[in-house]
Structures are given as C-alpha cells and as structure tokens.
Amino acid sequence: MAGLFAKSASLSLINLVIFLYLSCLTTNLTASTTTTSAVKTPSRLATKLIHRDSALSPYYNPNATIKDRAISTLKRSRARLACLGAKAGFSSDDDTRAGLVAEDSGAQFMANFSIGEPPVPQLLTIDTGSNLLWVQCLPCTKCFEQTSPIFDPSKSSTYTPLSCSSPYCTISPSDKCDPSNNCKFSHTYFDSTKVAGLIGTEIFTFETSDEGISTVPNVVFGCAQDNDGYNGQPSGIIGLGPSNISLANHMGSKFSYCIGSIRDPNYPHNQLVLGDGAKIEGTSTPLEVYNELYYLTLESISLAERRLEIDPEIFKRTESGSGGTVIDSGTTISFLATGAYYVLRDEVRKLLDGRLEKVEEPGVPSGLCYKGNIREDLTGFPDVVLNFAGGAEVGLDVESAFQDYGEGEFCMAVQLSPEGSDLNVVGIMAQQHYNVAYDLAASQVYFQRIDCQLLDD
C-alpha cells in the first residue's frame, strides 16, 4: 500500500509539474499574442539621419574631391529648385504630376528602418516635399537597383492591401482601383520617371538614435512595382509633407530634425524625431501649406546687424501662387529671387573685396567666389540672418553661408534663383546647427540653435 501511495504521489507530482508548465506556456503565448496585436504608435521616435555625402551613404565616393562634391551639390540643388517651382505652380489636389522630386536631386538625407514581419531592412530618403511613404516591392515588372533587399509583401504576415473605399486612397483619383478593389498609386516625377503600384498598410521598425528599435503599426505606404526610369540607391521615400497619408501625420502632428554638419562625412548626430514627443522649443514663425509645400514668411535679411534694403514683397507668394519662401529638406544650398539676391551679394562683396581675391568659378556663373579658406579667412565675418514673422531668426554662420570648392576657393552658398523663377528656398545648409521643429496642427515652425549631439537619447 505504501509503495502504491508513493507511486500515486509521484504521478501526481509529475502531472502537477506538467500542468504548471503548460499553464506558463499558455500564458506566455497569450501575452505574446496580445502584445503583437496591441502594438501602439510611439509618441516619440528618434532616428539617425545619413547625409548623402556621409561615409555611411550608398552615394559616398571616397575618391570625389571637395570640388566634385560642391559642383554636384549645386547641380542637385538647381534640379530640386526646378521641381519645387513646378510643384508650387501646379494646380491639383494630388501628387500625381506635381510630383515629389527628381529621384537624384531629393536624396539629401536617408534613414534606416525595416518593414513587415519578419522585418526586411530598408534605406529611404527623407523628404518634406513629399507625402506618401513608398518602397520598391516584389514582384516588380520594372525594378531599380537598391542597396537593401526588395520587400515582398506576400512573405509578410502583417501586410494588408488598402481598400479603394479608404479615406487614404487619394493618390490616383482618376484610376485608383485595381480589379480586386485595392487602392492604386502612381507618381510621375519632374524628370518624367515614374513609380506605381498598390497602397497598403504595414508595420515599420526604425533604428532609434540610441541604437534601440521602435515599431510603428498600420503605416500607410505605397508598394511600388512598376518603376520606370527610377534609379536610386535608397529603396524609396519617406514623405514628411502635410497630407494625411504622410508619416508625419501618422505619428501625430509634430516632427523635428537637427542637422549639425553636412561637410563632415563622419558626423554622427544628424537626427529626425517623429511624433508629438518631438522637441518643440525655440522661437516660432507661422507655417503655411500651399500645393503640399511648406512656406514661411521671410520678412527681411540682415548682415552685420543691419537689415538690408530689400523690398519685403520679394519674399511673399503672389495671388497667382508664384514666389514666396519655401523651407525644404531636399535642397542643399539656398536660393533668393533676383531683387533679394543681388542686394545680399553686393553687401557681402563690400565686406570681402579688398581682403580676399575674387575668382570666377565656371560652375557657378552667378555666384560670388573668392580665394581662401572659410575657417581661416572668414574669422569674424558676421552671420547672414534670415528674419521671419513672429521674431524667429536663422543665422547663417560662415559654414552655412559659404561652401568650400577646394583648391583654396569658396563660394557663397546662397544662389540666384534662375531667370523666370521668383521662388526663395531655405535649403538644408542654412538650417545647420538648428533643431527645426514642425507643429502641423498649430501651423508653426520652431528654430532652436543647438549642438545636435545634445539631443541624442
């Protein structure tokens, strides 16, 4: 009897252990399922930005000279300006022809992230002049080369095609449905290249600035499968424009970026912050949206603590939609309309002529160039200050107001808008050393001069 009792007790103990193990396993599986299904959009997402000329960029060419990079920057900025001008004057409610940007000119900053489950790593261009986030997808009838793997939505457990009845299905209003009632999109770029495919929702996982990860669920994005002529190293674009389909609005209504240096290929502190937890500090100025571009009210320009004699009407957008002042992440140098540019140029000449030898740079026909070294020969040169409505100021120090062309030469990094264009553009070079924060709900942009390293998590 004692032996039988011992055996029964032993079996009971074993059963108890098995029961507890299965209970624990079931609890863990339930918790895991609940966690996966209850993924929430984070209130703040900070990720590193990779500049086009960074050593981490797929565009990086270690053999390119300083002059090569400067001339390339000017060409891309001019191409971008042409695209912005076309978009500013385009009367439509969608992006179809106003476009985003010519693929090469808009690739100034990129970010790493992953898409789907299991996650597939991607590298995308960041663009405030675009709305839709899109990536190249399989199967693609026309594919372009990219550095990261091409995303295949059929292999992701979290991909969902977007229905034509969705309020986000607004990209191709004239032909927006496929035979299965899935939402289509098509973008024709300023250089006539094209990307097209279906719109869906997916989980995106970002590498955060503190080397962690942050997951964003239900992101509306374009799965580009017909990519005619597009040739970019990144696998697509993250649009941060004002539309309801942009990632900026999906994360809330706020985002910011801090650009510390675009000259140093090893600078690690350029960053983008998305969500209502973005750092919104500094002095603000009103933000206006027109044809999906961000406009600011530039009132005047100062040099050596003196406001230059420029007619403020030069900075305003006309009733027909021409002119005005756009702030942009895809243009490197800045541009001024004729009446403003020549006044600034002449004032700079008064300060430098006689001190430095003026030179003609063939690649910069309307530019102001000198022999010398920016850091050594421009010591004590006053900031060029952009004065915006509401009291906000952006000061361009010598590293933001001038660009090194190598071979002992430099040129002013503010250029003349081409003939026939009266658009003013505040490029990313002018925004160096600032945390630039957008509050879309309040229609305000904030400028805070800061060392971007201080913003690292």
C-alpha positions as CSV (number, residue, x, y, z in Angstrom):
1,M,0.0,0.0,0.0
2,A,2.8,2.4,0.9
3,G,4.5,1.7,-2.4
4,L,1.3,2.3,-4.3
5,F,0.8,5.6,-2.4
6,A,4.3,6.7,-3.2
7,K,3.8,5.8,-6.9
8,S,0.5,7.8,-7.0
9,A,2.1,10.7,-5.2
10,S,4.9,10.6,-7.7
11,L,2.5,10.6,-10.7
12,S,0.5,13.4,-9.1
13,L,3.7,15.5,-8.7
14,I,4.6,14.9,-12.3
15,N,1.1,15.8,-13.5
16,L,1.3,19.0,-11.4
17,V,4.6,19.9,-13.0
18,I,3.3,19.3,-16.5
19,F,0.1,21.3,-15.7
20,L,2.2,24.3,-14.4
21,Y,4.5,24.2,-17.4
22,L,1.6,24.1,-19.8
23,S,-0.2,26.9,-17.9
24,C,3.0,29.0,-18.0
25,L,3.5,28.3,-21.7
26,T,-0.2,29.2,-22.5
27,T,0.2,32.4,-20.5
28,N,3.3,33.4,-22.4
29,L,1.7,32.6,-25.8
30,T,-1.4,34.7,-24.8
31,A,0.8,37.6,-23.6
32,S,2.8,37.4,-26.8
33,T,-0.3,37.4,-29.0
34,T,-1.8,40.3,-27.0
35,T,1.4,42.3,-27.3
36,T,1.6,41.8,-31.1
37,S,-2.0,42.7,-31.7
38,A,-1.8,45.7,-29.3
39,V,1.2,47.4,-30.8
40,K,0.7,51.1,-30.4
41,T,2.2,54.0,-32.3
42,P,5.0,55.5,-30.1
43,S,4.6,59.1,-29.0
44,R,8.3,59.8,-30.0
45,L,10.6,58.2,-32.5
46,A,14.1,59.4,-32.9
47,T,16.3,58.0,-35.7
48,K,19.7,58.9,-37.2
49,L,19.9,60.7,-40.5
50,I,22.5,59.7,-43.0
51,H,23.6,62.6,-45.3
52,R,24.2,61.8,-49.0
53,D,27.9,62.6,-48.7
54,S,28.3,60.7,-45.4
55,A,30.7,57.7,-45.2
56,L,27.6,55.6,-44.4
57,S,25.8,56.7,-47.6
58,P,25.5,54.4,-50.6
59,Y,26.3,57.5,-52.7
60,Y,29.6,58.1,-50.9
61,N,32.6,58.3,-53.2
62,P,35.9,58.4,-51.3
63,N,37.7,59.4,-54.5
64,A,35.5,62.5,-55.1
65,T,37.2,65.8,-54.5
66,I,35.8,68.7,-52.5
67,K,35.2,70.5,-55.8
68,D,33.4,67.4,-57.2
69,R,31.0,67.4,-54.3
70,A,30.4,71.1,-54.4
71,I,29.6,71.1,-58.1
72,S,27.4,68.0,-57.6
73,T,25.6,69.8,-54.7
74,L,24.9,72.8,-56.8
75,K,23.5,70.8,-59.7
76,R,21.2,68.8,-57.5
77,S,20.0,71.9,-55.7
78,R,19.2,73.6,-59.0
79,A,17.3,70.5,-60.1
80,R,15.4,70.4,-56.9
81,L,14.6,74.1,-57.2
82,A,13.1,73.5,-60.7
83,C,11.0,70.7,-59.2
84,L,9.8,72.8,-56.3
85,G,8.9,75.6,-58.7
86,A,6.9,73.3,-60.8
87,K,5.1,71.9,-57.8
88,A,4.4,75.3,-56.4
89,G,2.7,76.3,-59.6
90,F,0.8,73.1,-60.1
91,S,-3.0,73.3,-59.5
92,S,-4.1,69.9,-58.3
93,D,-5.2,68.1,-55.2
94,D,-2.8,65.2,-55.6
95,D,0.8,64.4,-56.1
96,T,0.4,62.8,-59.5
97,R,2.2,65.4,-61.6
98,A,3.2,68.0,-59.1
99,G,5.4,65.0,-58.2
100,L,7.7,64.6,-55.4
101,V,11.2,65.3,-56.6
102,A,13.5,64.0,-59.3
103,E,15.0,61.0,-57.5
104,D,18.6,62.1,-57.5
105,S,18.1,65.7,-56.5
106,G,16.0,65.0,-53.5
107,A,18.3,62.4,-51.8
108,Q,19.9,64.6,-49.2
109,F,19.2,62.6,-46.0
110,M,18.3,58.9,-45.6
111,A,17.2,56.8,-42.7
112,N,17.4,53.0,-41.9
113,F,14.3,51.1,-41.0
114,S,12.7,47.7,-41.5
115,I,9.3,46.8,-43.0
116,G,7.0,43.9,-42.3
117,E,7.1,40.7,-40.3
118,P,9.6,39.2,-40.5
119,P,11.3,42.6,-40.8
120,V,13.2,43.5,-44.0
121,P,15.8,46.2,-43.7
122,Q,15.4,49.3,-46.0
123,L,17.1,52.7,-46.6
124,L,14.7,55.5,-47.5
125,T,15.2,59.2,-48.5
126,I,13.6,61.7,-46.1
127,D,11.6,64.4,-47.9
128,T,9.5,67.3,-46.6
129,G,8.4,68.0,-50.2
130,S,6.6,64.6,-50.5
131,N,3.7,63.0,-48.8
132,L,3.4,59.3,-49.5
133,L,5.9,56.8,-48.0
134,W,6.7,54.2,-50.6
135,V,9.2,51.4,-51.1
136,Q,10.1,49.1,-54.0
137,C,8.2,45.8,-53.8
138,L,8.3,42.4,-55.4
139,P,7.1,41.3,-57.8
140,C,8.2,44.3,-59.8
141,T,7.7,44.5,-63.6
142,K,10.4,47.1,-63.7
143,C,12.9,47.2,-60.9
144,F,15.7,49.5,-60.0
145,E,18.9,48.7,-58.1
146,Q,18.9,49.3,-54.4
147,T,21.3,48.6,-51.6
148,S,18.8,46.8,-49.3
149,P,16.7,43.7,-50.0
150,I,13.5,44.3,-52.0
151,F,10.4,43.9,-49.9
152,D,8.0,41.1,-50.8
153,P,4.6,41.8,-49.2
154,S,3.4,38.2,-49.8
155,K,6.0,37.0,-47.3
156,S,5.0,39.4,-44.6
157,S,2.3,38.3,-42.0
158,T,1.4,42.0,-41.3
159,Y,0.9,43.4,-44.8
160,T,-2.7,44.4,-45.7
161,P,-3.7,46.0,-49.0
162,L,-5.7,49.2,-48.7
163,S,-9.3,49.2,-50.0
164,C,-10.4,51.8,-52.5
165,S,-13.0,52.9,-50.0
166,S,-10.4,54.0,-47.5
167,P,-10.1,57.8,-46.9
168,Y,-6.3,57.4,-47.5
169,C,-6.9,56.2,-51.1
170,T,-6.5,59.6,-52.7
171,I,-3.2,59.4,-54.7
172,S,-4.6,58.5,-58.1
173,P,-8.2,59.7,-58.1
174,S,-8.8,59.2,-61.8
175,D,-7.8,55.5,-61.8
176,K,-7.5,54.4,-58.2
177,C,-8.8,50.8,-58.1
178,D,-7.5,47.5,-59.4
179,P,-9.9,44.6,-60.3
180,S,-9.8,43.4,-56.7
181,N,-10.8,46.8,-55.4
182,N,-7.3,47.5,-54.0
183,C,-6.1,51.1,-53.9
184,K,-3.6,52.1,-56.6
185,F,-1.0,54.9,-56.7
186,S,1.2,56.4,-59.4
187,H,3.8,59.1,-59.1
188,T,5.3,60.8,-62.2
189,Y,8.4,62.8,-61.3
190,F,9.6,66.1,-62.6
191,D,12.2,64.3,-64.7
192,S,9.4,62.0,-66.2
193,T,10.4,58.9,-64.3
194,K,7.6,57.0,-62.7
195,V,6.8,54.7,-59.8
196,A,3.4,52.9,-59.5
197,G,1.8,50.1,-57.5
198,L,-0.6,49.4,-54.7
199,I,-1.1,51.1,-51.4
200,G,-1.2,49.0,-48.2
201,T,-0.6,49.2,-44.5
202,E,2.4,47.6,-42.7
203,I,4.5,47.6,-39.6
204,F,7.6,49.7,-39.8
205,T,10.5,49.2,-37.4
206,F,13.0,52.0,-37.0
207,E,16.5,52.0,-35.6
208,T,16.5,54.7,-32.9
209,S,19.2,57.1,-32.2
210,D,20.1,55.3,-29.0
211,E,20.7,52.0,-31.0
212,G,17.4,50.6,-30.0
213,I,14.3,49.8,-32.1
214,S,10.8,51.4,-32.3
215,T,7.9,49.8,-34.0
216,V,5.1,51.8,-35.8
217,P,2.0,49.8,-36.8
218,N,-0.5,50.4,-39.6
219,V,1.6,52.7,-41.7
220,V,0.0,53.6,-45.0
221,F,2.6,53.2,-47.7
222,G,3.0,52.6,-51.5
223,C,4.3,49.2,-52.7
224,A,6.0,50.3,-55.9
225,Q,6.1,47.5,-58.5
226,D,6.3,49.4,-61.8
227,N,9.3,51.7,-61.6
228,D,10.1,53.2,-65.0
229,G,13.4,55.1,-65.1
230,Y,13.7,55.5,-61.3
231,N,17.3,54.8,-60.3
232,G,18.0,55.4,-56.7
233,Q,20.3,53.6,-54.2
234,P,17.6,54.0,-51.4
235,S,14.6,51.8,-51.8
236,G,12.1,54.6,-51.7
237,I,11.0,57.8,-50.0
238,I,9.6,58.8,-46.6
239,G,7.3,61.7,-47.2
240,L,7.0,64.2,-44.3
241,G,4.6,66.5,-46.1
242,P,1.3,67.9,-44.7
243,S,-1.1,65.3,-46.2
244,N,-3.0,62.9,-44.0
245,I,-1.1,60.0,-45.7
246,S,2.4,61.2,-44.6
247,L,4.3,59.5,-41.8
248,A,4.5,62.9,-40.0
249,N,0.7,62.9,-39.6
250,H,0.5,59.2,-38.8
251,M,2.8,59.8,-35.9
252,G,0.7,62.8,-34.6
253,S,1.2,66.3,-35.9
254,K,4.8,67.1,-34.9
255,F,8.3,66.3,-36.2
256,S,11.7,67.8,-36.0
257,Y,15.2,67.4,-37.5
258,C,18.6,68.6,-36.3
259,I,21.4,69.0,-38.8
260,G,24.8,69.6,-37.2
261,S,27.1,69.2,-40.2
262,I,26.9,68.1,-43.8
263,R,30.6,68.6,-44.5
264,D,32.0,66.1,-42.1
265,P,31.4,62.6,-43.7
266,N,31.8,61.0,-40.2
267,Y,29.4,63.4,-38.3
268,P,27.1,61.0,-36.3
269,H,24.5,63.4,-34.7
270,N,22.1,64.4,-37.5
271,Q,18.7,63.1,-36.5
272,L,15.0,63.0,-37.2
273,V,12.3,62.9,-34.5
274,L,8.7,62.0,-35.3
275,G,5.7,62.2,-33.0
276,D,4.1,64.5,-30.5
277,G,7.1,63.9,-28.3
278,A,9.4,65.8,-30.7
279,K,11.4,68.6,-29.1
280,I,9.4,71.8,-29.8
281,E,11.5,74.7,-28.5
282,G,13.0,77.9,-29.7
283,T,11.3,80.8,-31.4
284,S,8.4,80.1,-33.8
285,T,7.1,81.5,-37.0
286,P,3.9,80.8,-38.9
287,L,3.8,77.9,-41.3
288,E,1.7,77.9,-44.4
289,V,0.9,75.0,-46.7
290,Y,0.4,75.6,-50.4
291,N,0.4,72.9,-53.0
292,E,1.8,70.5,-50.4
293,L,4.9,72.6,-49.8
294,Y,5.9,74.3,-46.5
295,Y,6.0,78.1,-46.8
296,L,7.4,80.6,-44.3
297,T,7.0,84.4,-44.1
298,L,10.5,85.8,-44.6
299,E,10.4,89.5,-43.8
300,S,14.0,90.6,-44.2
301,I,17.7,89.7,-44.3
302,S,20.3,91.2,-42.0
303,L,24.1,91.4,-42.3
304,A,26.4,92.9,-39.7
305,E,23.4,93.7,-37.6
306,R,21.8,95.8,-40.3
307,R,18.7,95.0,-42.2
308,L,19.3,95.1,-45.9
309,E,17.3,97.3,-48.2
310,I,15.2,94.6,-49.8
311,D,11.5,95.1,-50.7
312,P,9.7,92.6,-48.4
313,E,7.2,91.9,-51.3
314,I,10.0,89.9,-52.9
315,F,9.6,87.2,-50.2
316,K,5.8,86.9,-50.5
317,R,3.8,84.5,-52.6
318,T,1.5,86.2,-55.1
319,E,-2.2,85.6,-55.5
320,S,-1.4,83.5,-58.6
321,G,0.8,81.3,-56.4
322,S,4.2,82.3,-57.7
323,G,7.1,83.3,-55.5
324,G,7.1,83.0,-51.7
325,T,9.7,81.3,-49.4
326,V,9.8,77.6,-49.1
327,I,11.7,75.7,-46.3
328,D,12.9,72.4,-47.7
329,S,14.9,69.3,-46.6
330,G,15.9,68.2,-50.1
331,T,17.7,71.4,-51.3
332,T,21.2,71.8,-50.0
333,I,22.0,75.5,-50.8
334,S,19.6,78.3,-50.5
335,F,18.1,80.4,-53.3
336,L,16.9,84.0,-53.5
337,A,14.8,85.8,-56.1
338,T,16.7,88.5,-58.1
339,G,15.8,91.6,-56.1
340,A,17.0,89.9,-52.8
341,Y,20.0,88.0,-54.1
342,Y,21.9,90.9,-55.7
343,V,21.4,93.1,-52.6
344,L,22.9,90.4,-50.4
345,R,25.7,89.6,-52.8
346,D,26.7,93.3,-53.1
347,E,26.8,93.7,-49.3
348,V,29.0,90.6,-48.9
349,R,31.3,92.0,-51.6
350,K,31.7,95.2,-49.6
351,L,33.0,93.2,-46.7
352,L,35.3,90.9,-48.7
353,D,36.5,92.8,-51.7
354,G,40.0,94.1,-50.9
355,R,40.5,91.5,-48.2
356,L,40.4,88.4,-50.5
357,E,40.9,87.8,-54.2
358,K,37.7,87.4,-56.1
359,V,37.7,84.5,-58.6
360,E,35.4,83.2,-61.3
361,E,34.1,79.7,-60.8
362,P,32.9,78.2,-64.1
363,G,30.3,76.0,-62.4
364,V,28.8,79.0,-60.5
365,P,28.2,81.6,-63.2
366,S,26.1,83.9,-61.0
367,G,27.9,83.1,-57.7
368,L,30.3,85.1,-55.6
369,C,33.6,83.2,-55.1
370,Y,36.9,84.0,-53.5
371,K,40.3,82.5,-53.0
372,G,40.9,81.5,-49.4
373,N,39.9,79.2,-46.6
374,I,36.4,79.6,-45.0
375,R,37.6,78.8,-41.4
376,E,40.8,80.8,-41.6
377,D,40.0,83.8,-43.8
378,L,36.4,84.4,-42.7
379,T,37.1,84.7,-39.0
380,G,34.9,87.4,-37.6
381,F,32.6,87.5,-40.6
382,P,29.1,88.4,-39.4
383,D,26.2,86.0,-39.7
384,V,23.7,86.4,-42.5
385,V,20.4,86.5,-40.6
386,L,17.0,85.5,-42.0
387,N,14.3,87.3,-40.2
388,F,10.9,85.6,-40.1
389,A,7.5,86.7,-39.0
390,G,6.9,86.3,-35.3
391,G,10.5,87.1,-34.4
392,A,12.2,83.8,-35.4
393,E,15.7,84.2,-36.8
394,V,18.0,81.8,-38.6
395,G,21.6,82.9,-38.5
396,L,23.9,81.6,-41.2
397,D,27.5,81.4,-39.9
398,V,30.4,81.1,-42.4
399,E,30.0,77.4,-42.7
400,S,26.3,77.8,-43.6
401,A,26.7,80.9,-45.8
402,F,29.7,79.7,-47.8
403,Q,30.7,76.5,-49.5
404,D,34.2,75.1,-49.9
405,Y,35.1,74.4,-53.5
406,G,38.5,73.0,-52.8
407,E,41.8,74.2,-54.3
408,G,41.8,77.2,-52.0
409,E,38.4,78.6,-53.2
410,F,35.0,79.1,-51.7
411,C,31.7,80.5,-52.9
412,M,28.6,81.9,-51.3
413,A,26.1,79.2,-50.5
414,V,23.1,81.4,-51.3
415,Q,22.5,81.4,-55.1
416,L,20.3,83.3,-57.5
417,S,17.0,81.7,-58.5
418,P,17.0,81.0,-62.2
419,E,15.5,83.5,-64.7
420,G,11.8,83.2,-64.7
421,S,11.6,82.0,-61.1
422,D,10.9,84.2,-58.1
423,L,10.9,81.4,-55.6
424,N,13.0,81.7,-52.4
425,V,14.2,78.5,-50.8
426,V,15.7,78.0,-47.4
427,G,18.0,75.0,-48.0
428,I,19.3,72.5,-45.5
429,M,22.8,74.1,-45.4
430,A,21.2,77.3,-43.9
431,Q,19.5,75.1,-41.3
432,Q,22.7,73.6,-40.0
433,H,23.2,73.9,-36.2
434,Y,19.4,74.2,-35.7
435,N,16.8,71.9,-34.3
436,V,13.9,72.7,-36.8
437,A,10.6,71.6,-35.4
438,Y,7.3,71.5,-37.2
439,D,3.9,71.7,-35.4
440,L,1.5,71.0,-38.2
441,A,-1.6,71.3,-36.0
442,A,-0.6,74.7,-34.8
443,S,0.9,75.8,-38.2
444,Q,4.2,76.8,-36.6
445,V,7.9,76.1,-37.3
446,Y,10.3,76.5,-34.4
447,F,14.1,77.2,-34.7
448,Q,16.4,76.5,-31.9
449,R,20.2,76.9,-32.3
450,I,21.8,73.9,-30.6
451,D,24.5,71.3,-30.8
452,C,22.7,68.3,-32.2
453,Q,24.7,66.0,-30.0
454,L,22.8,67.3,-27.0
455,L,19.6,65.9,-28.5
456,D,20.9,62.3,-28.6
457,D,18.9,59.9,-26.4
